[in-house]
Amino acid sequence: MIIGMEMVSIVMPSYNCGQFLKETIRSVQAQTYTNWEILFVDDCSTDETEIIIKGIADKRIRYFKNRQNSGAAVSRNNALREANGRWIAFLDSDDQWE
């Protein structure tokens, strides 16, 4: 933990958004605030999502996969149970932060 900087848990549900993931995650990594974790919840994607996420070398990204396709709300709630941060931010897997 960085002293004086509260952790932000970024909740990111995903279903078949593999084509956007690298850009979405890069947009988070490019932020000046660095004390964050991404709680990435794969909602049983049938594309290359798992391979793409596991190929990104950043210890702040935590990967979870639902046992069955359950939708974005369930995925977000699953991530919230795993969050370590004091603050929560939501970012869809096909969006970017400026």
C-alpha positions in Angstrom: 0.0 0.0 0.0 1.2 3.5 -0.8 1.2 5.6 2.4 -1.3 8.4 2.3 -3.1 7.0 -0.8 -6.3 5.1 -0.2 -6.8 2.1 -2.5 -9.4 2.2 -5.2 -11.1 -1.0 -6.3 -12.1 -0.9 -9.9 -14.9 -3.3 -10.6 -14.9 -4.5 -14.2 -17.5 -7.0 -15.4 -17.0 -8.4 -18.9 -18.8 -10.6 -21.4 -17.2 -11.1 -24.8 -15.3 -7.8 -24.8 -11.9 -9.2 -25.5 -11.3 -6.8 -28.4 -11.5 -3.8 -26.1 -9.7 -5.1 -23.0 -6.2 -4.0 -23.7 -7.2 -0.4 -24.4 -9.6 -0.3 -21.4 -6.9 -1.6 -19.0 -4.2 0.7 -20.5 -6.6 3.7 -19.8 -6.5 2.7 -16.1 -2.7 2.1 -16.1 -2.2 5.6 -17.6 -3.9 7.4 -14.7 -1.7 9.4 -12.3 -3.3 7.8 -9.3 -1.6 4.4 -9.0 -3.0 2.8 -5.8 -5.7 0.7 -7.4 -6.8 -2.8 -8.2 -9.0 -4.1 -11.0 -11.4 -6.8 -10.0 -12.1 -8.3 -13.4 -15.1 -10.6 -13.5 -15.5 -12.7 -16.7 -19.1 -13.6 -17.1 -18.4 -16.9 -19.0 -17.1 -15.2 -22.2 -16.8 -17.3 -25.3 -14.1 -15.1 -26.9 -10.4 -14.7 -26.0 -11.1 -12.7 -22.8 -9.4 -15.0 -20.3 -6.3 -15.4 -22.4 -6.0 -11.6 -22.9 -6.5 -10.8 -19.2 -4.1 -13.4 -18.0 -1.5 -12.2 -20.5 -1.4 -8.7 -19.0 1.4 -8.5 -16.5 0.1 -6.3 -13.8 -0.3 -7.6 -10.2 -3.0 -5.1 -9.5 -5.4 -7.0 -11.9 -7.3 -9.8 -10.2 -9.2 -12.2 -12.5 -12.4 -14.0 -11.5 -14.7 -16.1 -13.6 -18.4 -16.7 -12.9 -19.4 -20.4 -12.8 -22.3 -19.6 -15.2 -23.4 -16.6 -17.2 -25.1 -14.4 -14.7 -25.2 -10.8 -16.0 -23.4 -7.6 -15.2 -25.2 -7.0 -11.8 -24.2 -10.4 -10.4 -20.7 -9.9 -11.7 -20.4 -6.5 -10.0 -21.7 -7.9 -6.7 -19.2 -10.8 -6.9 -16.4 -8.3 -7.4 -17.5 -6.1 -4.5 -17.2 -9.1 -2.2 -13.5 -9.4 -3.2 -12.6 -5.7 -3.1 -9.8 -4.5 -0.9 -10.1 -0.8 -1.6 -11.7 1.9 0.5 -13.2 3.4 -2.6 -15.1 1.6 -5.4 -15.1 2.7 -9.1 -17.0 1.0 -11.9 -15.6 0.6 -15.4 -17.3 -1.4 -18.1 -14.8 -3.5 -20.1 -15.5 -1.8 -23.3 -15.1 1.8 -21.9 -12.0 3.9 -21.3 -10.9 6.5 -18.8 -9.3 9.8 -20.0 
